[in-house]
Amino acid sequence: TGGLTVAGGGTLTLSGVNPYSGITTISNATIVLDETGTIDASNVNISATSILDITAADKSIGSLTGFSGAQVLLGARTLTSNTGATTEYAGLLTGTGGLTLTGGGNLTLSGVNP
């Protein structure tokens, strides 16, 4: 239950377990998940010019959606999307890490990723 919206150009660093199951919306802002920060049960929606940074540790989320211009900073880490939904991510995945999909859903990567 509940959700989180970060908007307006700032950076929010999340630490510890964040058990909410609502949508995490990043709008013209950055969310950094530190080594202990988790949002395992949340579906993440990233707008253009926004960033999800998981470079501190491997992380799990619900579904991933995002617009062209969005970024997920992986570093050398792995992001796991655990969802039964069908979603699309049009932004960038940066770093040498990886993306894993579990839960039986489908994730379309429509952005240009190096």
C-alpha positions as CSV (number, residue, x, y, z in Angstrom):
1,T,0.0,0.0,0.0
2,G,1.1,3.6,-0.4
3,G,3.6,4.8,-3.0
4,L,6.3,7.3,-3.4
5,T,6.7,10.2,-5.9
6,V,9.9,12.1,-6.2
7,A,9.7,15.2,-8.4
8,G,11.3,18.5,-9.2
9,G,15.0,18.0,-9.6
10,G,16.1,16.7,-6.3
11,T,17.8,13.5,-5.2
12,L,16.3,11.1,-2.6
13,T,18.5,8.4,-1.1
14,L,16.5,5.4,0.3
15,S,18.1,3.3,3.0
16,G,16.8,0.1,4.7
17,V,13.7,-1.8,3.9
18,N,10.9,0.2,2.3
19,P,7.9,-2.3,2.3
20,Y,5.3,-0.2,0.5
21,S,3.7,-1.8,-2.6
22,G,2.5,1.2,-4.4
23,I,4.1,2.8,-7.4
24,T,7.4,4.6,-7.2
25,T,7.3,7.5,-9.6
26,I,10.5,9.4,-10.4
27,S,9.7,12.7,-12.3
28,N,12.6,15.0,-13.1
29,A,14.5,13.7,-10.1
30,T,16.8,10.9,-8.9
31,I,16.3,8.0,-6.5
32,V,19.4,6.4,-5.1
33,L,19.1,3.0,-3.4
34,D,22.0,2.7,-1.1
35,E,23.5,-0.6,0.0
36,T,20.6,-1.4,2.3
37,G,17.8,0.4,0.4
38,T,15.0,-1.8,-1.0
39,I,11.8,-1.2,-2.8
40,D,11.1,-4.9,-3.7
41,A,7.3,-4.7,-3.8
42,S,7.1,-1.4,-5.8
43,N,6.5,-0.9,-9.5
44,V,8.9,1.8,-10.7
45,N,7.9,4.4,-13.3
46,I,10.8,6.7,-14.5
47,S,10.0,9.8,-16.5
48,A,12.3,11.4,-19.1
49,T,15.3,13.2,-17.5
50,S,15.0,11.0,-14.3
51,I,17.3,8.5,-12.8
52,L,17.1,5.3,-10.7
53,D,20.6,4.6,-9.2
54,I,21.3,1.0,-8.0
55,T,25.1,1.2,-8.2
56,A,25.5,0.4,-4.5
57,A,24.1,-3.2,-4.6
58,D,22.0,-5.6,-6.6
59,K,18.3,-4.6,-6.3
60,S,14.8,-6.0,-6.9
61,I,11.7,-4.1,-7.9
62,G,8.2,-5.0,-9.1
63,S,7.7,-3.8,-12.7
64,L,9.9,-1.3,-14.6
65,T,8.4,1.3,-16.9
66,G,10.1,4.4,-18.3
67,F,10.2,7.0,-21.0
68,S,12.9,7.9,-23.5
69,G,15.5,9.9,-21.6
70,A,15.1,8.0,-18.4
71,Q,18.1,6.2,-16.9
72,V,18.8,3.2,-14.7
73,L,22.4,3.4,-13.4
74,L,23.4,-0.2,-12.9
75,G,27.1,0.2,-12.4
76,A,28.3,-3.5,-12.1
77,R,25.0,-4.5,-10.3
78,T,21.9,-6.4,-11.4
79,L,18.4,-5.1,-11.3
80,T,15.7,-7.8,-11.0
81,S,12.2,-6.9,-12.2
82,N,9.7,-9.3,-10.6
83,T,6.3,-8.9,-12.2
84,G,3.6,-10.8,-14.0
85,A,2.8,-7.6,-16.0
86,T,3.7,-6.5,-19.5
87,T,5.7,-3.3,-19.4
88,E,7.9,-1.1,-21.6
89,Y,11.1,0.7,-20.7
90,A,12.3,3.2,-23.4
91,G,15.2,4.7,-21.4
92,L,18.9,3.8,-20.9
93,L,20.4,1.1,-18.8
94,T,24.0,2.2,-18.1
95,G,26.9,0.3,-16.7
96,T,28.3,-3.2,-17.0
97,G,25.6,-4.8,-14.8
98,G,22.5,-6.7,-15.9
99,L,18.7,-6.8,-15.9
100,T,16.8,-10.0,-14.9
101,L,13.1,-10.5,-15.4
102,T,11.2,-12.9,-13.1
103,G,7.6,-13.5,-12.4
104,G,6.3,-14.4,-15.8
105,G,5.8,-10.9,-17.2
106,N,7.2,-9.3,-20.3
107,L,9.5,-6.3,-20.4
108,T,10.1,-4.6,-23.8
109,L,13.3,-2.6,-23.9
110,S,12.7,0.0,-26.7
111,G,15.5,2.4,-26.0
112,V,19.0,2.4,-27.4
113,N,21.3,0.8,-24.9
114,P,25.1,0.7,-25.2
